[in-house]
Amino acid sequence: MNVEHPRLIDLSHTIEAGMTTYKDLPGPVLCDYWTREASRANYDDGSTFQIGRIDLVANTGTYVDSPFHRFEHGCDLAGLPLASLADLPAVVVRQPWQDGLAVEASAFDGVPLQGMAVLVHTGWDRHWRTERYFSEHPFLTAAAAERLVAAGAAFVGIDSYNIDDTRVRARPVHTLLLGADIPIGEHLTRLDAVPDRGCRFHAVPPKIVGMGTFPVRAYAIQA
């Protein structure tokens, strides 16, 4: 039975076998490594267990980028401090995709940014699991990223396909944010349910050495 706690807001997409998160990257393969039927013979009390196996690329579902994703000598997932991923005060910036795809620096005027998880709500998650999701999506401009770095943001997330403009062959937002050791969250969802202020944000990946990106169960806690 899946009953959602009234103060907890799930901000992650569900990962399912074969789903496409990022164009041209394979979807995850889910299977049993140890089936209940096979495990039955190992116990005398009728116990059975399932051990699953999953083969996926790191950029699957809702995920977090660490600096290592962009920079060879940057901090990997194992090196990310929990303070940059968990129990962060959150601020939501509303930038509906219908009003323009580019999120400019001016979108953050008057917004408290220092030490905050800055979550950019565009509404693009409504196109999740559709062909439209992959192109002409909302993104941050380089000037917006510069503003976030200068202001001392702790984490930046977006409910879109990519925080950069994928129509061009450059990734200035990844370069600027990850270069400043600010983790990035992509493919968030349900930011419409998060108040503009007053929530705490969590998006913690496994502690893996030598990887720069991995899925998370991102969520917000209402005060």
Contacts in CASP RR format, 6 or more apart in sequence:
PFRMAT RR
TARGET T0000
AUTHOR 0000-0000-0000
METHOD contacts of the structure
MODEL  1
MNVEHPRLIDLSHTIEAGMTTYKDLPGPVLCDYWTREASRANYDDGSTFQ
IGRIDLVANTGTYVDSPFHRFEHGCDLAGLPLASLADLPAVVVRQPWQDG
LAVEASAFDGVPLQGMAVLVHTGWDRHWRTERYFSEHPFLTAAAAERLVA
AGAAFVGIDSYNIDDTRVRARPVHTLLLGADIPIGEHLTRLDAVPDRGCR
FHAVPPKIVGMGTFPVRAYAIQA
4 10 0 8 1.000
6 222 0 8 1.000
7 221 0 8 1.000
7 222 0 8 1.000
8 219 0 8 1.000
8 220 0 8 1.000
8 221 0 8 1.000
8 222 0 8 1.000
9 190 0 8 1.000
9 193 0 8 1.000
9 194 0 8 1.000
9 199 0 8 1.000
9 219 0 8 1.000
9 220 0 8 1.000
9 221 0 8 1.000
9 222 0 8 1.000
10 190 0 8 1.000
10 217 0 8 1.000
10 218 0 8 1.000
10 219 0 8 1.000
11 62 0 8 1.000
11 119 0 8 1.000
11 188 0 8 1.000
11 189 0 8 1.000
11 190 0 8 1.000
11 191 0 8 1.000
11 194 0 8 1.000
11 203 0 8 1.000
11 218 0 8 1.000
11 219 0 8 1.000
11 220 0 8 1.000
12 61 0 8 1.000
12 62 0 8 1.000
12 188 0 8 1.000
12 189 0 8 1.000
12 215 0 8 1.000
12 216 0 8 1.000
12 217 0 8 1.000
12 218 0 8 1.000
12 219 0 8 1.000
13 21 0 8 1.000
13 61 0 8 1.000
13 62 0 8 1.000
13 125 0 8 1.000
13 128 0 8 1.000
13 187 0 8 1.000
13 189 0 8 1.000
15 28 0 8 1.000
15 56 0 8 1.000
15 60 0 8 1.000
15 61 0 8 1.000
15 215 0 8 1.000
16 28 0 8 1.000
16 30 0 8 1.000
17 27 0 8 1.000
17 28 0 8 1.000
17 29 0 8 1.000
17 30 0 8 1.000
18 26 0 8 1.000
18 27 0 8 1.000
18 28 0 8 1.000
18 29 0 8 1.000
19 27 0 8 1.000
19 28 0 8 1.000
19 60 0 8 1.000
19 61 0 8 1.000
19 129 0 8 1.000
20 27 0 8 1.000
20 129 0 8 1.000
21 27 0 8 1.000
21 59 0 8 1.000
21 60 0 8 1.000
21 61 0 8 1.000
21 63 0 8 1.000
21 187 0 8 1.000
22 57 0 8 1.000
22 59 0 8 1.000
22 60 0 8 1.000
22 161 0 8 1.000
23 134 0 8 1.000
25 57 0 8 1.000
25 59 0 8 1.000
25 60 0 8 1.000
26 57 0 8 1.000
27 56 0 8 1.000
27 57 0 8 1.000
27 60 0 8 1.000
28 54 0 8 1.000
28 55 0 8 1.000
28 56 0 8 1.000
28 57 0 8 1.000
28 60 0 8 1.000
29 54 0 8 1.000
29 55 0 8 1.000
29 56 0 8 1.000
30 52 0 8 1.000
30 53 0 8 1.000
30 54 0 8 1.000
31 52 0 8 1.000
31 53 0 8 1.000
31 54 0 8 1.000
32 50 0 8 1.000
32 51 0 8 1.000
32 52 0 8 1.000
32 53 0 8 1.000
33 51 0 8 1.000
33 52 0 8 1.000
33 53 0 8 1.000
34 49 0 8 1.000
34 50 0 8 1.000
34 51 0 8 1.000
34 52 0 8 1.000
35 50 0 8 1.000
36 48 0 8 1.000
36 49 0 8 1.000
36 50 0 8 1.000
37 48 0 8 1.000
39 47 0 8 1.000
39 48 0 8 1.000
39 49 0 8 1.000
39 50 0 8 1.000
40 46 0 8 1.000
40 47 0 8 1.000
40 48 0 8 1.000
56 215 0 8 1.000
58 211 0 8 1.000
58 212 0 8 1.000
58 213 0 8 1.000
58 214 0 8 1.000
58 215 0 8 1.000
59 186 0 8 1.000
59 213 0 8 1.000
60 215 0 8 1.000
61 187 0 8 1.000
61 215 0 8 1.000
62 185 0 8 1.000
62 186 0 8 1.000
62 187 0 8 1.000
62 188 0 8 1.000
62 189 0 8 1.000
62 203 0 8 1.000
62 215 0 8 1.000
62 216 0 8 1.000
62 217 0 8 1.000
62 218 0 8 1.000
63 185 0 8 1.000
63 186 0 8 1.000
63 187 0 8 1.000
63 205 0 8 1.000
63 213 0 8 1.000
63 214 0 8 1.000
63 215 0 8 1.000
63 216 0 8 1.000
64 77 0 8 1.000
64 80 0 8 1.000
64 85 0 8 1.000
64 183 0 8 1.000
64 184 0 8 1.000
64 185 0 8 1.000
64 203 0 8 1.000
64 204 0 8 1.000
64 205 0 8 1.000
64 213 0 8 1.000
64 214 0 8 1.000
64 216 0 8 1.000
64 218 0 8 1.000
65 174 0 8 1.000
65 178 0 8 1.000
65 183 0 8 1.000
65 184 0 8 1.000
65 185 0 8 1.000
65 186 0 8 1.000
65 212 0 8 1.000
65 213 0 8 1.000
66 74 0 8 1.000
66 75 0 8 1.000
66 76 0 8 1.000
66 77 0 8 1.000
66 79 0 8 1.000
66 80 0 8 1.000
66 178 0 8 1.000
66 183 0 8 1.000
66 205 0 8 1.000
66 212 0 8 1.000
66 213 0 8 1.000
67 74 0 8 1.000
67 75 0 8 1.000
67 76 0 8 1.000
67 178 0 8 1.000
67 179 0 8 1.000
67 181 0 8 1.000
67 212 0 8 1.000
68 74 0 8 1.000
68 75 0 8 1.000
68 76 0 8 1.000
68 77 0 8 1.000
68 210 0 8 1.000
68 211 0 8 1.000
68 212 0 8 1.000
69 174 0 8 1.000
69 178 0 8 1.000
69 212 0 8 1.000
69 213 0 8 1.000
70 171 0 8 1.000
70 174 0 8 1.000
70 175 0 8 1.000
70 178 0 8 1.000
70 179 0 8 1.000
71 178 0 8 1.000
71 179 0 8 1.000
74 178 0 8 1.000
74 179 0 8 1.000
75 181 0 8 1.000
76 208 0 8 1.000
76 209 0 8 1.000
76 210 0 8 1.000
76 211 0 8 1.000
76 212 0 8 1.000
77 205 0 8 1.000
77 206 0 8 1.000
77 207 0 8 1.000
77 208 0 8 1.000
77 209 0 8 1.000
77 210 0 8 1.000
77 211 0 8 1.000
77 212 0 8 1.000
77 213 0 8 1.000
77 214 0 8 1.000
78 207 0 8 1.000
78 208 0 8 1.000
78 209 0 8 1.000
78 210 0 8 1.000
79 207 0 8 1.000
80 183 0 8 1.000
80 205 0 8 1.000
82 204 0 8 1.000
83 154 0 8 1.000
84 154 0 8 1.000
84 155 0 8 1.000
84 181 0 8 1.000
84 182 0 8 1.000
84 183 0 8 1.000
85 155 0 8 1.000
85 183 0 8 1.000
85 202 0 8 1.000
85 203 0 8 1.000
85 204 0 8 1.000
85 205 0 8 1.000
86 202 0 8 1.000
86 203 0 8 1.000
86 204 0 8 1.000
87 200 0 8 1.000
87 201 0 8 1.000
87 202 0 8 1.000
88 115 0 8 1.000
88 116 0 8 1.000
88 117 0 8 1.000
88 154 0 8 1.000
88 155 0 8 1.000
88 200 0 8 1.000
88 201 0 8 1.000
88 202 0 8 1.000
89 115 0 8 1.000
89 116 0 8 1.000
89 117 0 8 1.000
89 198 0 8 1.000
89 199 0 8 1.000
89 200 0 8 1.000
89 201 0 8 1.000
90 116 0 8 1.000
90 117 0 8 1.000
90 118 0 8 1.000
90 119 0 8 1.000
90 194 0 8 1.000
90 197 0 8 1.000
90 198 0 8 1.000
90 199 0 8 1.000
90 200 0 8 1.000
90 201 0 8 1.000
90 220 0 8 1.000
91 111 0 8 1.000
91 112 0 8 1.000
91 113 0 8 1.000
91 116 0 8 1.000
91 117 0 8 1.000
91 118 0 8 1.000
91 119 0 8 1.000
91 196 0 8 1.000
91 197 0 8 1.000
92 119 0 8 1.000
92 120 0 8 1.000
92 121 0 8 1.000
92 191 0 8 1.000
92 194 0 8 1.000
92 195 0 8 1.000
92 196 0 8 1.000
92 197 0 8 1.000
93 103 0 8 1.000
93 107 0 8 1.000
93 108 0 8 1.000
93 111 0 8 1.000
93 118 0 8 1.000
93 119 0 8 1.000
93 120 0 8 1.000
93 121 0 8 1.000
94 121 0 8 1.000
94 196 0 8 1.000
95 103 0 8 1.000
95 107 0 8 1.000
95 120 0 8 1.000
95 121 0 8 1.000
95 122 0 8 1.000
95 138 0 8 1.000
96 122 0 8 1.000
96 123 0 8 1.000
97 122 0 8 1.000
97 123 0 8 1.000
97 124 0 8 1.000
97 137 0 8 1.000
97 138 0 8 1.000
97 160 0 8 1.000
100 138 0 8 1.000
101 136 0 8 1.000
101 137 0 8 1.000
101 138 0 8 1.000
101 139 0 8 1.000
101 165 0 8 1.000
102 138 0 8 1.000
102 139 0 8 1.000
102 140 0 8 1.000
102 141 0 8 1.000
102 165 0 8 1.000
103 120 0 8 1.000
103 122 0 8 1.000
103 138 0 8 1.000
103 139 0 8 1.000
103 140 0 8 1.000
103 141 0 8 1.000
103 144 0 8 1.000
103 158 0 8 1.000
104 141 0 8 1.000
104 143 0 8 1.000
104 144 0 8 1.000
105 141 0 8 1.000
105 143 0 8 1.000
105 144 0 8 1.000
105 146 0 8 1.000
105 147 0 8 1.000
107 120 0 8 1.000
107 144 0 8 1.000
108 118 0 8 1.000
108 144 0 8 1.000
108 147 0 8 1.000
108 148 0 8 1.000
108 151 0 8 1.000
111 118 0 8 1.000
112 197 0 8 1.000
113 147 0 8 1.000
113 148 0 8 1.000
113 151 0 8 1.000
113 152 0 8 1.000
113 153 0 8 1.000
114 151 0 8 1.000
114 152 0 8 1.000
114 153 0 8 1.000
115 152 0 8 1.000
115 153 0 8 1.000
115 154 0 8 1.000
116 153 0 8 1.000
116 154 0 8 1.000
116 155 0 8 1.000
117 153 0 8 1.000
117 154 0 8 1.000
117 155 0 8 1.000
117 156 0 8 1.000
117 157 0 8 1.000
117 201 0 8 1.000
117 203 0 8 1.000
118 148 0 8 1.000
118 153 0 8 1.000
118 155 0 8 1.000
118 156 0 8 1.000
118 157 0 8 1.000
119 157 0 8 1.000
119 158 0 8 1.000
119 159 0 8 1.000
119 188 0 8 1.000
119 191 0 8 1.000
119 194 0 8 1.000
119 201 0 8 1.000
120 138 0 8 1.000
120 140 0 8 1.000
120 156 0 8 1.000
120 157 0 8 1.000
120 158 0 8 1.000
120 159 0 8 1.000
120 160 0 8 1.000
120 191 0 8 1.000
121 159 0 8 1.000
121 191 0 8 1.000
121 192 0 8 1.000
121 194 0 8 1.000
122 138 0 8 1.000
122 158 0 8 1.000
122 159 0 8 1.000
122 160 0 8 1.000
123 138 0 8 1.000
123 159 0 8 1.000
123 191 0 8 1.000
123 192 0 8 1.000
124 133 0 8 1.000
124 137 0 8 1.000
124 138 0 8 1.000
124 159 0 8 1.000
124 160 0 8 1.000
124 161 0 8 1.000
125 159 0 8 1.000
125 160 0 8 1.000
125 187 0 8 1.000
125 188 0 8 1.000
125 189 0 8 1.000
125 190 0 8 1.000
125 191 0 8 1.000
127 133 0 8 1.000
128 187 0 8 1.000
128 189 0 8 1.000
133 161 0 8 1.000
134 161 0 8 1.000
135 161 0 8 1.000
135 166 0 8 1.000
135 167 0 8 1.000
136 167 0 8 1.000
137 160 0 8 1.000
137 161 0 8 1.000
137 162 0 8 1.000
137 166 0 8 1.000
138 158 0 8 1.000
138 160 0 8 1.000
139 158 0 8 1.000
139 160 0 8 1.000
139 162 0 8 1.000
139 163 0 8 1.000
139 164 0 8 1.000
139 165 0 8 1.000
139 166 0 8 1.000
139 173 0 8 1.000
140 148 0 8 1.000
140 156 0 8 1.000
140 158 0 8 1.000
140 163 0 8 1.000
140 164 0 8 1.000
140 173 0 8 1.000
141 165 0 8 1.000
141 173 0 8 1.000
142 172 0 8 1.000
142 173 0 8 1.000
142 176 0 8 1.000
144 173 0 8 1.000
145 156 0 8 1.000
145 172 0 8 1.000
145 173 0 8 1.000
145 176 0 8 1.000
145 177 0 8 1.000
146 176 0 8 1.000
148 156 0 8 1.000
148 177 0 8 1.000
148 182 0 8 1.000
149 176 0 8 1.000
149 177 0 8 1.000
149 180 0 8 1.000
149 182 0 8 1.000
152 180 0 8 1.000
152 182 0 8 1.000
153 182 0 8 1.000
154 182 0 8 1.000
155 182 0 8 1.000
155 183 0 8 1.000
155 184 0 8 1.000
155 185 0 8 1.000
155 201 0 8 1.000
155 203 0 8 1.000
156 163 0 8 1.000
156 177 0 8 1.000
156 182 0 8 1.000
156 183 0 8 1.000
156 184 0 8 1.000
156 185 0 8 1.000
157 163 0 8 1.000
157 184 0 8 1.000
157 185 0 8 1.000
157 186 0 8 1.000
157 188 0 8 1.000
158 185 0 8 1.000
158 186 0 8 1.000
158 188 0 8 1.000
159 187 0 8 1.000
159 188 0 8 1.000
159 189 0 8 1.000
159 190 0 8 1.000
159 191 0 8 1.000
160 186 0 8 1.000
160 187 0 8 1.000
161 186 0 8 1.000
161 187 0 8 1.000
162 186 0 8 1.000
163 173 0 8 1.000
163 174 0 8 1.000
163 177 0 8 1.000
163 184 0 8 1.000
163 185 0 8 1.000
163 186 0 8 1.000
164 170 0 8 1.000
164 171 0 8 1.000
164 172 0 8 1.000
164 173 0 8 1.000
164 174 0 8 1.000
173 184 0 8 1.000
174 184 0 8 1.000
177 184 0 8 1.000
178 184 0 8 1.000
183 203 0 8 1.000
185 203 0 8 1.000
185 216 0 8 1.000
185 218 0 8 1.000
188 218 0 8 1.000
194 220 0 8 1.000
195 222 0 8 1.000
198 222 0 8 1.000
198 223 0 8 1.000
199 220 0 8 1.000
199 221 0 8 1.000
199 222 0 8 1.000
199 223 0 8 1.000
200 220 0 8 1.000
200 221 0 8 1.000
200 223 0 8 1.000
201 218 0 8 1.000
201 219 0 8 1.000
201 220 0 8 1.000
202 218 0 8 1.000
202 219 0 8 1.000
202 220 0 8 1.000
202 221 0 8 1.000
203 216 0 8 1.000
203 217 0 8 1.000
203 218 0 8 1.000
203 219 0 8 1.000
204 216 0 8 1.000
205 213 0 8 1.000
205 214 0 8 1.000
205 215 0 8 1.000
205 216 0 8 1.000
206 214 0 8 1.000
208 214 0 8 1.000
END
